[in-house]
Amino acid sequence: MFAVDWMRQRYAELEIAVIFLTRLPLSRSTPIDRGDVARALWSAPIVGGVIGALGGTVYALCSLLHLPAWPAAALAVAATAGVTGCLHEDGLADVADGFGGGATRERKLEIMRDSRIGTYGVCALVLSFVLRIGALASLRDPTLVFAALIAAHAAARAGLPAFMRWVQPARTDGLSAHAGIPPGTSVSAAIAFGIVALGGGFGFAAGLIALVALACLHGAMAWLCRQQIQGQTGDVLGALEQIGEIAVLLVAAAVAQS
C-alpha cells in the first residue's frame, strides 16, 4: 500500500512538472498549491529528456526527407521551443534586458517583468538559437543529435532545483517565489538524473566535461544574480536553462569534431 501511494505521489509530481515546464495539454483535477512545484522539480530532467527526444525525432524525420543539416537543426530547435511555449527563451531575453539595461536593482526587476523585448534580449535570443542550431548541425548524424538533445535538455534542467535552493528569490512574489524552495531529496534526485543523462548521452569523459561546465555556469550565474538583483527569479531560471543547454550542445559538438 505504501509503495502504491508513493508511486501515485511521484506521478502527481511528474504531472505538475510537465504543466510547469511545457505547454502540453495536460490538466489536473486539483489545483497546484504553493510549494508543489518545488517538490515536483526532481522530475525536471525527465521532462527535459522528453522535450529533447521530441527535437531529436524532428531532426531524424528531416534527415529521412534528405533535408540539409542546418534547416533540420533549426526545425528541431523550433520543436523544443514550441513544446515549452518559449518559456526559457523568454526568461533569457528578460534577464539580458534587465541586467543589461537597468541601472538599479529595482529598475532591473521592473524591466524583467515588462513583456516587451529590448535590444539586449533580441541579441541574446539570436545568439542562443544560432549556437544551438549550429552545434546540432555540426553533429549531422541523427543518432548523435538525438542523444545530444536528450542530454542537453535533461542536464540543463537538472540543476534548477539546486539553484533555487542555493539562491534566494529576489522577489516575494513571482513565479520562483510561488514555486517555493525544493527539498534536498528533489535536488539530489534531479542532479542524479542529469548526471545519468550526460553519461548516457556522451560517455564518461565528455559527460564529465559537460558536468563541470554546468557547475561553473551555475556558480557564475549565482554570483551575477546576487550582484545584479540580490537573488533569482523565474526569468533567471529560464536563462540558466538556456545557457546550460547551449553549453552541453557545444561540448557535444566539440567532442564530435575531435
C-alpha positions, 0 to 999 in steps of 0.5 A, a space after each residue: 500500500 505504501 509503495 502504491 501511494 508513493 508511486 501515485 505521489 511521484 506521478 502527481 509530481 511528474 504531472 505538475 512538472 510537465 504543466 510547469 515546464 511545457 505547454 502540453 495539454 495536460 490538466 489536473 483535477 486539483 489545483 497546484 498549491 504553493 510549494 508543489 512545484 518545488 517538490 515536483 522539480 526532481 522530475 525536471 530532467 525527465 521532462 527535459 529528456 522528453 522535450 529533447 527526444 521530441 527535437 531529436 525525432 524532428 531532426 531524424 524525420 528531416 534527415 529521412 526527407 534528405 533535408 540539409 543539416 542546418 534547416 533540420 537543426 533549426 526545425 528541431 530547435 523550433 520543436 523544443 521551443 514550441 513544446 515549452 511555449 518559449 518559456 526559457 527563451 523568454 526568461 533569457 531575453 528578460 534577464 539580458 534586458 534587465 541586467 543589461 539595461 537597468 541601472 538599479 536593482 529595482 529598475 532591473 526587476 521592473 524591466 524583467 517583468 515588462 513583456 516587451 523585448 529590448 535590444 539586449 534580449 533580441 541579441 541574446 535570443 539570436 545568439 542562443 538559437 544560432 549556437 544551438 542550431 549550429 552545434 546540432 548541425 555540426 553533429 549531422 548524424 541523427 543518432 548523435 543529435 538525438 542523444 545530444 538533445 536528450 542530454 542537453 535538455 535533461 542536464 540543463 534542467 537538472 540543476 534548477 532545483 539546486 539553484 533555487 535552493 542555493 539562491 534566494 528569490 529576489 522577489 516575494 512574489 513571482 513565479 520562483 517565489 510561488 514555486 517555493 524552495 525544493 527539498 534536498 531529496 528533489 535536488 539530489 534526485 534531479 542532479 542524479 538524473 542529469 548526471 545519468 543523462 550526460 553519461 548516457 548521452 556522451 560517455 564518461 569523459 565528455 559527460 564529465 566535461 559537460 558536468 563541470 561546465 554546468 557547475 561553473 555556469 551555475 556558480 557564475 550565474 549565482 554570483 551575477 544574480 546576487 550582484 545584479 538583483 540580490 537573488 533569482 527569479 523565474 526569468 533567471 531560471 529560464 536563462 540558466 536553462 538556456 545557457 546550460 543547454 547551449 553549453 552541453 550542445 557545444 561540448 557535444 559538438 566539440 567532442 564530435 569534431 575531435 
